[in-house]
Amino acid sequence: QQQQQQAQFVPHAPRNASLPPILVWRCKHPHGLFSMFSLALGHALTCEQKGWALIVDWSGDELLYRGPAGEPNLWAAFFHQPAELSVQPALLSRALRQGQFFETDKHEVVYGAYRGVIQGYGGIPLQQAAQGRALVRRNVVLREAFAQKLRRTAELLLGADHRWLAVHVRLSDKACEAKANFEISDEDLFLRIVSQCAAWRCTGVFLCTDDAVLKARLRACLEGT
């Protein structure tokens, strides 16, 4: 409760007048990675609207994910801090060392209000999708080493001059959020993939799912086309 009040009353947080107020969001709830990212975007949007700078802390012992050796904050292993994009590094580092920030572990500020995640909340409106992409471009920048690793992996797995369609079929624990996922037949999935490939002129499918048996069936069908 005290941390949430601190996030609302910025003047009470110690700060340097030459810097914007710095919010440190510490993720404490063991969300999945996508939910953690949606929460980070929610706080990023709030900070943009209020003129704050954001630090994302994904290092809590309660979380399902851990950063690599030497970097306990998983966000910092993947991305630059949003605050680093607007505040000079030396000033930001000094402010953090001197405790010139306020913090929260609030996890209700989720970007998109779970649309497209929880079945009853509806799909993602086009305007919201466009706003979300722009929000990511402004606040999320890959670490150079991580970006290089992604490029090498993409060249290894997604080479051969294909135009790729990424498909994610999530089942298992998704039943509690979207039962409709379990009502889609293999034929429905196959036809949707094929039609989308035709519409976007894709020549390869990057197929991801937590159901290995389903993946094997779909792969066999797609490779036969």
C-alpha positions in Angstrom: 0.0 0.0 0.0 2.8 2.4 0.9 4.6 1.7 -2.4 1.5 2.3 -4.4 1.0 5.6 -2.6 4.5 6.6 -3.4 3.9 6.0 -7.1 0.9 8.4 -7.0 2.6 11.2 -5.1 5.7 12.0 -7.0 6.7 15.2 -5.0 7.4 13.0 -1.9 10.0 10.9 -3.8 13.6 12.2 -3.5 14.8 13.5 -6.8 17.1 15.8 -8.6 15.3 18.8 -10.1 17.3 18.4 -13.3 15.8 14.9 -13.9 12.3 13.7 -14.5 10.9 11.6 -11.6 12.2 8.1 -11.9 9.8 5.2 -11.3 11.3 1.7 -10.5 8.7 -1.0 -11.2 9.6 -4.2 -9.4 7.7 -7.2 -10.8 6.8 -9.5 -7.8 4.0 -11.7 -9.1 5.0 -14.9 -11.0 3.4 -14.0 -14.3 4.2 -15.6 -17.6 6.7 -13.7 -19.7 4.0 -12.1 -22.0 2.1 -10.8 -19.0 5.3 -9.4 -17.5 5.9 -7.6 -20.8 2.4 -6.3 -21.0 2.7 -4.9 -17.4 6.0 -3.2 -18.4 4.3 -1.6 -21.3 1.4 -0.5 -19.0 3.9 1.2 -16.7 5.8 2.7 -19.7 2.6 4.3 -21.0 1.8 5.7 -17.5 5.3 7.1 -17.3 5.0 8.7 -20.8 1.7 10.3 -19.8 3.1 11.7 -16.5 6.6 12.7 -17.7 8.4 10.1 -15.6 11.4 7.9 -16.5 10.9 4.1 -16.1 13.2 1.4 -14.7 11.9 -2.2 -15.0 13.1 -4.7 -12.4 12.6 -8.3 -13.3 14.9 -9.8 -10.6 12.5 -10.8 -7.9 13.0 -14.3 -6.3 9.2 -14.8 -6.8 9.4 -14.8 -10.6 9.4 -17.8 -12.8 12.3 -16.5 -14.9 15.9 -15.6 -14.0 18.4 -13.5 -15.8 21.7 -15.0 -16.9 24.8 -15.3 -14.7 25.9 -11.8 -13.8 22.6 -10.1 -14.7 19.8 -11.0 -12.3 17.4 -8.5 -13.9 16.0 -10.4 -16.9 14.7 -7.2 -18.5 18.2 -5.7 -18.5 19.5 -8.9 -20.1 17.2 -8.4 -23.0 16.5 -4.6 -23.3 17.9 -1.2 -22.4 15.9 0.5 -19.6 13.3 2.9 -20.9 14.8 5.6 -18.7 18.1 5.1 -20.5 16.5 6.3 -23.7 15.6 9.7 -22.2 18.1 10.4 -19.4 21.9 10.6 -19.8 23.5 7.4 -18.4 25.7 9.2 -15.9 22.9 11.2 -14.5 20.6 8.2 -14.3 23.3 6.0 -12.6 24.0 8.7 -10.0 20.3 9.2 -9.3 19.7 5.5 -8.7 22.8 5.2 -6.5 21.6 8.1 -4.4 18.1 6.7 -4.1 16.5 9.5 -6.1 13.6 7.4 -7.3 10.3 6.1 -6.2 9.1 2.5 -6.6 6.1 0.2 -6.9 5.3 -3.4 -7.3 1.8 -2.7 -8.6 0.6 -5.3 -11.2 -2.8 -3.9 -12.2 -1.4 -1.5 -14.8 -1.4 -3.9 -17.8 -1.3 -2.5 -21.3 -4.3 -3.6 -23.4 -6.5 -4.6 -20.5 -6.0 -8.3 -21.4 -7.8 -8.0 -24.7 -6.6 -10.8 -27.0 -5.4 -12.7 -23.9 -8.5 -13.6 -21.9 -11.3 -14.8 -24.1 -14.1 -12.9 -22.5 -12.3 -9.6 -22.9 -12.5 -9.7 -26.7 -9.9 -9.3 -29.4 -7.2 -6.6 -29.9 -8.7 -3.5 -31.6 -6.6 -2.3 -34.6 -6.1 1.1 -32.9 -4.8 -0.5 -29.7 -2.5 -2.7 -31.7 -1.0 0.3 -33.6 -0.7 2.2 -30.3 1.1 -0.8 -28.7 3.6 -1.1 -31.6 4.4 2.6 -31.4 4.8 2.3 -27.6 7.2 -0.6 -28.0 9.3 1.4 -30.6 9.6 4.3 -28.2 10.4 2.3 -25.1 11.9 -1.1 -25.9 15.4 -1.3 -27.4 17.3 -4.6 -27.6 20.7 -4.9 -25.9 23.4 -5.1 -28.6 24.6 -8.5 -27.6 21.1 -9.9 -27.4 20.2 -8.4 -30.8 23.3 -10.1 -32.3 22.3 -13.4 -30.8 18.8 -13.1 -32.3 20.2 -12.2 -35.7 22.5 -15.3 -35.7 19.7 -17.5 -34.6 17.3 -16.1 -37.2 19.9 -16.7 -39.9 20.4 -20.3 -38.7 16.7 -21.2 -38.3 15.0 -18.8 -40.8 17.3 -18.7 -43.7 16.9 -19.9 -47.3 15.4 -16.6 -48.4 11.9 -17.4 -47.2 9.3 -14.9 -46.1 8.1 -16.3 -42.8 4.7 -16.5 -41.1 5.1 -16.9 -37.3 2.3 -19.0 -35.8 1.8 -19.6 -32.1 -0.8 -22.2 -30.9 -0.9 -22.0 -27.1 -2.8 -24.8 -25.3 -1.9 -26.4 -21.9 -2.4 -23.7 -19.2 -4.3 -21.4 -21.7 -7.5 -23.3 -20.9 -8.2 -21.1 -17.9 -8.1 -18.0 -20.2 -9.3 -19.0 -23.6 -11.2 -22.3 -23.9 -11.8 -21.5 -27.6 -8.2 -22.4 -28.3 -9.1 -26.1 -27.6 -12.1 -26.0 -29.9 -9.9 -25.3 -33.0 -9.4 -28.4 -35.2 -6.3 -29.4 -37.0 -8.1 -28.6 -40.3 -9.0 -25.1 -39.0 -5.4 -24.4 -38.1 -4.1 -25.7 -41.4 -6.5 -23.7 -43.5 -5.9 -20.5 -41.6 -2.2 -20.9 -41.9 -2.3 -21.6 -45.6 -4.7 -18.7 -46.3 -2.6 -16.3 -44.3 0.5 -17.4 -46.2 -1.2 -16.8 -49.4 -2.5 -13.3 -48.4 1.0 -12.2 -47.1 3.0 -14.1 -49.7 4.8 -16.1 -47.1 6.8 -19.2 -48.2 7.7 -20.6 -44.7 6.0 -21.1 -41.4 7.7 -20.6 -38.1 5.4 -22.9 -36.0 5.4 -22.6 -32.2 3.2 -24.6 -29.8 3.4 -26.2 -26.4 1.7 -29.3 -27.9 4.4 -31.4 -29.5 1.9 -33.9 -31.0 -0.1 -31.2 -32.6 3.0 -29.6 -34.0 4.0 -32.9 -35.6 0.6 -33.3 -37.2 0.5 -29.7 -38.5 4.1 -29.9 -39.8 3.3 -33.0 -41.8 0.3 -31.3 -43.3 2.1 -28.1 -44.2 5.1 -29.9 -45.6 2.8 -31.8 -47.9 1.5 -28.6 -49.5 
